[in-house]
Amino acid sequence: MRFGPVPLGDATGAILAHSVSLPSGRLRKGQALSATHLSEMAAQGIEEVICARLDPGDVGEDAAAARFAAAMVPDPEAANLRLTKPFTGRVNLIATGPGVVRLDPAVFHALNLIDPMLTVATVPDMQQMAKGGMVATIKVISYAVPEATVAEAERLLKVGPVVGPVIRVVPPRLKTARLIVTEIPGGAGEKGVRAIEDRLTALGMTLAQITTVPHRQADIRTALQASDDSELTLILTGSATSDPHDVAPQALRDAGGRVERFGMPVDPGNLLFLGDLHGRPVIGLPGCARSPALNGADWVLSRVACGIAVTATDVARMGVGGLLKEIPTRPQPRAGRKPTT
């Protein structure tokens, strides 16, 4: 593709690079110039125009974006994605339902190294999405790119290391959850239940049961052992869980369950614990889950709900990027306090 100023006599069919105002109206950038357009410009004393002219073998921006998108998501339905119609070299990938994004960053790094004019931007791997959320956007920056550029992207996507779609939304697998809330005198009680229910609703899940018990190990154990068909158990304690053998995680062990991990390198959210009871996941929620603000529990809950395994190692690796937005009302803010003497 050739780009730059061109005499009007040589600009027929070229793509206008910068908008031009004419008596008949404004010619916007990206417009393919016709003989009529050029005549109107000449009548206004314009002698040359900055434009792009495609060479043989060049692929126009919309066609290139469409091919790139088709190679990236050959089966949109299977990937739970919708591809928008190409416009000004852009195609957006839209989630068709709630879920968690899975992608291999290395593949997208490689794609973005092919040619600076052919780009794709995505949300992070494991990002929770709602229906209609934008998962990725493809943008061809220039008005055209060489055929070889598009072909290289198609080749990489065809022979890359990823089995299945290189980007997809994993939909929720679990449908129901129960919540065990523990009470202490003067504590929060069931405050925050709405925020937790909203989180489940966003994942297409139903909060089927809420059980409130005293903040005692035996009472939590009894609640855990009670017959229930829910696929996920959440525990929200009235007092912060401060040790792997505190009342809630120990009650899970007493009930015949297992604690996979206590504590996570995400703030807010440090005091989460994760385990299972008779093959069904159990999440001990940190107190910050009472707020609708993003916290570490959201990262674990979304993965568990979508059937994505979460191990102790997975939780440990959440530390990079795990410093979330500061909460001004925290009793001991991490910044801004005067040192004591």
C-alpha angles and dihedrals in degrees: 000000000000119000130188145064115337131183110252091244091064098042103081108130093008121131116250111239099192129030117259126202116224132173089253093052143288120310106213126214113268092041116136104233118237129194088258091055091050093048090053091050092049089051088058092053095257110149103178138018133206107238147144122249120196120228124215108284095027118130117218118241098254094044091048092049091049093051092046091051093047092052092047095047109022092165109034094177092056090048092049089237137124120211117215123223112270113261127171089348095307133120120177125207109218127193112241092203143356121296147101124294118236121193140142109243091203091063092053092046088055093048092052091051094060096078130342088227093062110064142168126189122192141181113254122281110270093024112154112235136196124212109284095022118139110247098178142349127214115205129182101203100195124055090253141002130206118272088239090062094054092043091053091053090049091049093050092049091049098049100029123125097254118103109215126359114356088219127023145145114246106213124221115278100185119074108182138040138180126212126213112198121191123209133212126180108279092004131135094266111182093349106131096031089115091055090051093047090050089054091053092046090053087058094049092254132132125225095225100178141016118197121186118199137164115275093259129121095233093050093050090048091052091050091050092050094049114112111264136153096210115128094216133036122207123191122200112185126207090219124044116265103238105169138034088246097046116129099274101047091040091050088055090055091046090053090057097265135123134236111221097181138357117198129016134215092240123105120232094031105047096134099060121124128196130201144123140250118209091338096313120111122252123195121192103208124220117235091253088070086080086074122070089226118113114272139158093275089066091060093051097040095051093051094046091048090053093050094251111146115244115197132181088260091053091054091048090055092056090080095088101078090009096115098099132185116310116250108220092205096058110127090236110027114207092230138030099039119128112240116252123232 
